[in-house]
Amino acid sequence: MTPHEPLKMMWSYTDGWLDLVRLHPTVARMFLFYVVPMSLIPAAMIFYAGISNHELLVPRVSSGEALMVAVAFLLAELAMVPLMAMVIQQMGELVDIRPDFHDSFMLAAVAPTPLWLGSLALFLPSTPALVLLMALAWVACAALIYHGTPPLFGLQDHRKSRLLSHFVIGAGVMAWVSLMVVLAIVLSLIVGYR
């Protein structure tokens, strides 16, 4: 998948999505060549924020501590994608389908793309700008989920597709909050053990 594909995928039920269905990359390939590189962006940005004394990281951390926080966050991100795929797979039962893990993983891998890229906003030294950009990233994630659910799961019924999309968006919000909690816990552990 090329970097411009998710842009088309936000607005279309076919552009990019049908290519993903046709190419049918393996879960391992998608994980290694898409999820891992994209997950490195927020981890690198957290490290950058830590060493640049970004205003969002209230406790000041050393470069070693920032690296520990970034690595812990990266590992949590990498675990969250397959976990979300399992959750999506189980949610299929709500609309009387049983998606396979592969298709659920494809949605779980593509949907957070705007959040991964949105972390680049940490280059900006402004909390309001970061909040605004992350809110826009969430809207883009919702658009990807909304437009990706029908082609990936073969849903023709718009009502079922919309219902499943809403549940997946809700689960995604909970997953993101969980990642933020992991970040806060790791930061507090590091500051507490100084």
C-alpha positions as CSV (number, residue, x, y, z in Angstrom):
1,M,0.0,0.0,0.0
2,T,1.4,3.4,-0.9
3,P,1.2,6.4,1.4
4,H,-1.4,8.2,-0.7
5,E,-3.8,5.2,-0.6
6,P,-5.3,6.0,2.9
7,L,-6.2,9.5,1.6
8,K,-8.3,8.0,-1.2
9,M,-9.7,5.4,1.2
10,M,-11.2,8.0,3.5
11,W,-13.6,9.2,0.8
12,S,-14.3,6.0,-1.2
13,Y,-15.7,2.6,-0.6
14,T,-13.7,1.3,-3.6
15,D,-10.5,3.3,-4.2
16,G,-7.7,1.6,-2.3
17,W,-10.0,-0.8,-0.5
18,L,-10.6,-3.0,-3.5
19,D,-6.9,-3.0,-4.2
20,L,-6.3,-4.1,-0.7
21,V,-8.9,-6.9,-1.1
22,R,-7.4,-7.9,-4.5
23,L,-3.8,-7.9,-3.3
24,H,-4.7,-9.7,-0.1
25,P,-1.4,-9.2,1.7
26,T,-0.7,-11.6,4.4
27,V,-1.1,-10.5,8.0
28,A,2.6,-10.9,8.6
29,R,3.5,-8.8,5.5
30,M,1.0,-6.1,6.5
31,F,2.3,-6.1,10.0
32,L,6.0,-5.9,9.1
33,F,5.8,-3.5,6.2
34,Y,3.0,-1.2,7.2
35,V,2.1,-1.5,10.9
36,V,5.7,-1.5,12.3
37,P,6.9,1.4,10.2
38,M,3.8,3.5,10.9
39,S,4.0,2.7,14.6
40,L,7.5,3.9,14.7
41,I,6.3,7.5,13.9
42,P,4.5,8.1,17.3
43,A,7.3,6.4,19.2
44,A,9.9,8.6,17.6
45,M,7.7,11.6,18.2
46,I,7.3,10.7,21.9
47,F,11.1,10.4,22.1
48,Y,11.5,13.8,20.3
49,A,9.0,15.4,22.7
50,G,10.9,14.0,25.6
51,I,14.3,15.2,24.6
52,S,13.0,18.6,23.4
53,N,11.2,19.3,26.7
54,H,7.9,19.6,24.8
55,E,5.2,21.4,26.9
56,L,3.0,18.3,26.8
57,L,5.4,16.2,28.8
58,V,5.0,17.9,32.2
59,P,7.6,15.8,34.0
60,R,11.0,16.5,32.4
61,V,12.7,13.4,31.3
62,S,16.3,12.5,30.2
63,S,17.0,11.1,26.8
64,G,17.3,7.6,28.2
65,E,14.0,7.9,30.0
66,A,12.4,9.3,26.8
67,L,13.7,6.3,24.9
68,M,12.2,3.9,27.5
69,V,8.9,5.6,27.2
70,A,9.0,5.5,23.4
71,V,9.9,1.8,23.3
72,A,7.1,0.9,25.8
73,F,4.7,2.9,23.7
74,L,5.8,1.2,20.5
75,L,5.4,-2.2,22.0
76,A,1.9,-1.3,23.2
77,E,1.0,0.0,19.8
78,L,2.3,-3.1,18.1
79,A,0.2,-5.3,20.5
80,M,-2.9,-3.1,20.0
81,V,-3.3,-3.8,16.2
82,P,-3.8,-7.6,16.4
83,L,-5.8,-7.1,19.6
84,M,-8.1,-4.7,17.7
85,A,-8.3,-7.2,14.9
86,M,-9.6,-9.8,17.3
87,V,-12.1,-7.4,18.7
88,I,-13.3,-6.4,15.2
89,Q,-13.7,-10.1,14.4
90,Q,-15.9,-10.7,17.4
91,M,-17.9,-7.6,16.7
92,G,-18.9,-9.1,13.3
93,E,-21.4,-11.2,15.2
94,L,-23.4,-8.1,16.0
95,V,-24.4,-7.8,12.3
96,D,-24.6,-11.6,11.7
97,I,-21.2,-12.0,9.9
98,R,-18.1,-13.8,10.9
99,P,-15.1,-11.9,9.4
100,D,-11.9,-13.8,9.2
101,F,-8.9,-12.5,11.1
102,H,-7.1,-11.4,8.0
103,D,-9.9,-8.9,6.9
104,S,-10.3,-7.7,10.5
105,F,-6.5,-7.2,10.7
106,M,-6.5,-5.2,7.5
107,L,-9.1,-2.8,8.9
108,A,-7.2,-2.6,12.3
109,A,-4.0,-1.9,10.4
110,V,-5.3,0.8,8.0
111,A,-7.7,2.7,10.3
112,P,-5.1,4.2,12.7
113,T,-3.0,5.7,9.9
114,P,-4.2,9.3,10.5
115,L,-3.3,8.9,14.2
116,W,0.1,7.6,13.4
117,L,0.7,10.5,11.0
118,G,-1.0,12.9,13.3
119,S,1.7,12.3,16.0
120,L,4.0,14.4,13.7
121,A,2.1,17.4,15.2
122,L,4.4,17.0,18.2
123,F,6.9,19.0,16.2
124,L,4.6,22.0,16.9
125,P,5.3,23.5,20.3
126,S,1.6,24.3,20.8
127,T,-0.9,22.2,22.8
128,P,-4.0,23.7,21.1
129,A,-2.6,22.9,17.7
130,L,-1.8,19.3,18.7
131,V,-5.3,18.8,20.1
132,L,-6.9,20.2,16.9
133,L,-4.7,18.1,14.6
134,M,-5.4,14.9,16.7
135,A,-9.1,15.7,16.5
136,L,-8.9,15.9,12.8
137,A,-6.9,12.6,12.7
138,W,-9.7,11.0,14.7
139,V,-12.3,12.2,12.1
140,A,-10.1,10.7,9.4
141,C,-9.8,7.4,11.3
142,A,-13.6,7.3,11.5
143,A,-13.9,7.9,7.8
144,L,-11.5,5.0,7.1
145,I,-13.4,2.7,9.3
146,Y,-16.8,3.8,7.8
147,H,-15.6,3.3,4.2
148,G,-13.5,0.2,4.8
149,T,-16.1,-1.9,6.6
150,P,-18.3,-2.7,3.5
151,P,-15.5,-3.8,1.1
152,L,-13.4,-5.7,3.6
153,F,-16.3,-7.7,5.0
154,G,-18.5,-7.9,1.9
155,L,-21.4,-6.1,3.6
156,Q,-24.1,-5.0,1.2
157,D,-26.5,-3.9,3.8
158,H,-25.7,-0.2,4.6
159,R,-27.5,-0.4,8.0
160,K,-25.3,-3.3,9.1
161,S,-22.2,-1.7,7.8
162,R,-22.9,1.5,9.6
163,L,-23.7,-0.3,12.8
164,L,-20.5,-2.3,12.7
165,S,-18.5,0.8,11.8
166,H,-19.9,2.6,14.9
167,F,-18.9,-0.3,17.2
168,V,-15.4,-0.4,15.6
169,I,-15.0,3.3,16.1
170,G,-16.0,3.0,19.7
171,A,-13.5,0.1,20.3
172,G,-10.9,2.2,18.5
173,V,-11.5,5.1,20.9
174,M,-11.1,2.7,23.9
175,A,-7.9,1.3,22.4
176,W,-6.5,4.8,21.9
177,V,-7.4,5.8,25.5
178,S,-5.7,2.6,26.6
179,L,-2.5,3.6,24.8
180,M,-2.6,7.0,26.4
181,V,-3.0,5.3,29.8
182,V,0.0,3.1,29.1
183,L,2.0,6.3,28.2
184,A,0.9,8.0,31.4
185,I,1.7,4.9,33.5
186,V,5.2,4.5,32.0
187,L,5.9,8.2,32.5
188,S,4.8,8.0,36.1
189,L,6.8,4.9,36.8
190,I,9.9,6.5,35.3
191,V,9.5,9.7,37.3
192,G,8.6,7.7,40.5
193,Y,11.8,5.6,40.3
194,R,14.2,8.5,39.9
